[in-house]
Amino acid sequence: MFVDFRKSRLARTLALPNKVMSIRVRLGFVRGSHEVMKRRTVLSVRNPPRRLVFSPGVSILLPLGLLLVGAVAGAAQTNTMNDSDNQLEVATLGGGCFWCTEAVFQMLPGVKSVTSGYAGGMKENPTYKEVCAGNTGHAEVIQIQYDPKVVSYEKLLETFWEAHDPTTLNRQGADTGTQYRSIILYSSEAQRVAAEKSKTEEQKHLGKPVVSEIVPLQKFYPAEGYHQDYYRDNPNQPYCRVVIRPKVEKFEKKLKAAKE
């Protein structure tokens, strides 16, 4: 936004010859774990009038630029505070291949981001090759950032049960190994209690034992870049077409039915 006072009524009234005042407001965007808009205000004043004389012997100091900048900065601060009120929470879940679970949870309203990675093991900074070898103790998991005002942790758990088979030990379909185990990694006591309750209810619903682990999250290691948004970037890859797409289409139908 650019405000030029050369043609304004204020400039004509105060008769400010050869004086130019301008105020520029620039909007900048800063990316973090989620997008946050921050506003930076830049004041540019070229040859500003220091003193305005309205009549002989009467002088009034008018720091107009500072007043306007203060108003704009105050509005920006208010908007930033409003953004900070929208606190996101984190859930970490493992239900087999993270390409599959990532694709499903990315569709859930209230989910802001899904990151594929590794957790539950002992080795620091594991690689995909090391995790697949089954010697790190880590499982393939996803870490979900979500808005609790839109979707609850309990709803995430409900989707988690639907997105995989929690009754098969260290296996999901053709994917076998401890890295494909069903696991919930909680980061608070409230999450632990919710997970235990949800597991019990799911076990009653299925009528057979649920083997999902419920353990505290020690550390989450993001997977290599090519694993992120895998289904979105590779929808025609054979594994995506045969394994992931049916799950995605099934969940799409459920979301559509819920809106009707």
WOVENPE-V196521 format. One record per pair of residues at least 12 apart in sequence whose C-alpha atoms are under 7 Angstrom apart, sorted by the first residue. I is the first residue (numbers start at 0). J is the second residue. D is the distance in Angstrom with one decimal. If there is no record, write none. Layout:
I_J_D ; I_J_D
This chain:
0_23_6.0 ; 0_24_5.6 ; 1_22_6.2 ; 1_23_5.2 ; 2_21_5.8 ; 2_22_5.8 ; 3_20_6.7 ; 3_21_5.4 ; 4_19_6.7 ; 4_20_6.0 ; 4_21_6.7 ; 5_19_6.1 ; 18_46_6.1 ; 18_47_6.6 ; 18_48_6.9 ; 19_45_5.9 ; 19_46_6.4 ; 19_47_6.7 ; 20_44_5.2 ; 20_45_5.8 ; 20_47_6.0 ; 21_43_5.9 ; 21_44_5.6 ; 22_42_5.3 ; 22_43_5.5 ; 22_44_6.9 ; 23_41_5.8 ; 23_42_5.9 ; 23_43_6.5 ; 24_40_5.0 ; 24_41_5.8 ; 25_39_6.0 ; 25_40_5.9 ; 25_41_6.7 ; 26_38_5.0 ; 26_39_6.0 ; 27_39_6.6 ; 37_79_6.3 ; 38_75_5.7 ; 40_72_6.5 ; 42_68_7.0 ; 86_146_6.9 ; 87_144_6.2 ; 87_145_5.4 ; 87_146_4.9 ; 87_147_6.8 ; 88_144_5.6 ; 88_145_5.5 ; 88_146_6.4 ; 88_147_6.7 ; 89_142_6.8 ; 89_143_5.5 ; 89_144_4.7 ; 89_145_6.4 ; 90_142_5.7 ; 90_143_5.1 ; 90_144_6.7 ; 91_140_6.8 ; 91_141_5.7 ; 91_142_4.4 ; 91_143_6.2 ; 91_183_6.4 ; 91_184_5.4 ; 91_185_6.8 ; 92_140_5.4 ; 92_141_5.6 ; 92_142_6.6 ; 92_182_6.0 ; 92_183_4.8 ; 92_184_6.1 ; 93_138_6.7 ; 93_139_5.9 ; 93_140_4.0 ; 93_141_6.2 ; 93_180_7.0 ; 93_181_5.4 ; 93_182_4.9 ; 93_183_6.3 ; 94_140_6.9 ; 94_163_5.7 ; 94_179_6.7 ; 94_180_6.5 ; 94_181_4.7 ; 94_182_6.6 ; 95_139_6.5 ; 95_170_7.0 ; 95_171_5.5 ; 95_179_4.1 ; 95_180_6.0 ; 95_181_6.5 ; 96_139_6.2 ; 96_179_6.2 ; 97_115_5.9 ; 97_139_5.7 ; 97_140_5.7 ; 97_141_6.2 ; 98_229_6.0 ; 98_230_6.5 ; 99_243_5.4 ; 100_162_6.5 ; 101_113_6.2 ; 101_115_6.8 ; 101_141_6.5 ; 102_230_6.1 ; 102_247_6.8 ; 103_247_5.8 ; 108_150_6.9 ; 109_145_5.6 ; 109_146_5.3 ; 109_149_4.9 ; 109_150_5.2 ; 110_143_6.9 ; 110_144_6.1 ; 110_145_4.3 ; 110_146_6.4 ; 111_144_5.5 ; 111_145_5.2 ; 112_143_5.9 ; 112_144_5.2 ; 113_141_6.4 ; 113_142_5.7 ; 113_143_4.7 ; 113_144_6.5 ; 114_141_5.4 ; 114_142_5.2 ; 114_143_6.6 ; 114_221_6.7 ; 114_227_6.5 ; 115_140_6.0 ; 115_141_4.4 ; 115_142_6.5 ; 115_221_6.0 ; 115_222_5.7 ; 115_226_6.7 ; 115_227_6.0 ; 116_139_6.0 ; 116_140_5.4 ; 116_141_5.8 ; 116_219_6.8 ; 116_220_5.4 ; 116_221_4.1 ; 116_222_4.1 ; 117_137_5.7 ; 117_138_5.6 ; 117_139_5.0 ; 117_140_5.5 ; 117_219_6.0 ; 117_220_5.1 ; 117_221_6.4 ; 117_222_6.6 ; 118_137_5.0 ; 118_138_5.7 ; 118_139_7.0 ; 118_140_6.6 ; 118_218_6.2 ; 118_219_5.0 ; 118_220_6.4 ; 119_136_6.5 ; 119_137_4.8 ; 119_138_6.1 ; 119_216_6.9 ; 120_135_5.8 ; 120_136_3.9 ; 120_137_3.8 ; 121_135_6.2 ; 121_136_6.1 ; 122_135_5.5 ; 124_220_6.3 ; 130_178_6.6 ; 131_178_6.7 ; 133_176_6.6 ; 133_177_6.4 ; 133_178_6.2 ; 137_178_5.9 ; 138_177_6.6 ; 138_178_3.9 ; 138_179_5.9 ; 138_180_6.5 ; 139_178_5.6 ; 139_179_6.1 ; 153_193_6.7 ; 165_181_5.9 ; 165_209_5.4 ; 165_210_6.0 ; 165_211_5.8 ; 166_208_6.1 ; 166_209_4.7 ; 166_210_5.4 ; 167_210_6.8 ; 168_180_6.3 ; 168_210_6.2 ; 181_211_4.6 ; 181_212_6.3 ; 182_211_5.1 ; 182_212_4.5 ; 182_213_6.0 ; 183_212_6.0 ; 183_213_4.8 ; 183_214_6.4 ; 184_213_5.9 ; 184_214_5.0 ; 184_215_5.1 ; 184_216_4.8 ; 185_214_6.3 ; 185_215_4.9 ; 185_216_5.5 ; 186_215_6.1 ; 186_216_5.7
